[in-house]
């Protein structure tokens, strides 16, 4: 689903389930992206520390 397809879906979601639930879903999505970045950083750090110990 492209970014332009999200807007009508967001409007429908606000109308159907309410603003608080919509905001919760948006924040969960943002947190998931940030957690993915943390996992990547930890994997990179692990690779660097393993390379130093060889």
N, C-alpha and C positions, 0 to 999 in steps of 0.2 A: 504494500500500500504506500503510495507516494505521499509526500508532505501535503500536497494540495487536496488529496482525498481525505485527509484527516479532519479538515475543518468542518465539513457537513456532518461527519460522524460525531465530532465533539459537540456540535450544536444539538444534535438529536439526543446525545447522552445527557446533556444538561437538562433538556426538556423532560426526559423520561425518568432519570434516577435522581436528579437533584444536584445542586451545586456542591455540597460537601463531599458527596461520593465521587464526583468528577475530580475535584481537587485532590482527594486522596489517591485516586488512580494516577493522576499526573505526577504527584510527588513520588509514588512508588516506582513509576517508570524512570524518573530522573535518578532515584537512588540506585536502581538496577544498573544504569549506565555508569554511575560513579563507582559502584562495587566492581564492575568489570574492569575499570581502570586501575583499581587497587589490586585486583588479582594479577593483572598484567605487570604492574610495578613489582609485586612480590616475586613473580616468576623471573623477571629481569634481574632482580637483586639476587635471587638464588643462583642464576646462571653466572653472574659476576663473581659471587663469593666462591662458587665451585671452581671457576677458572683460576682464581687466585691461589687456591689450595693445591693445585696440580703442579 
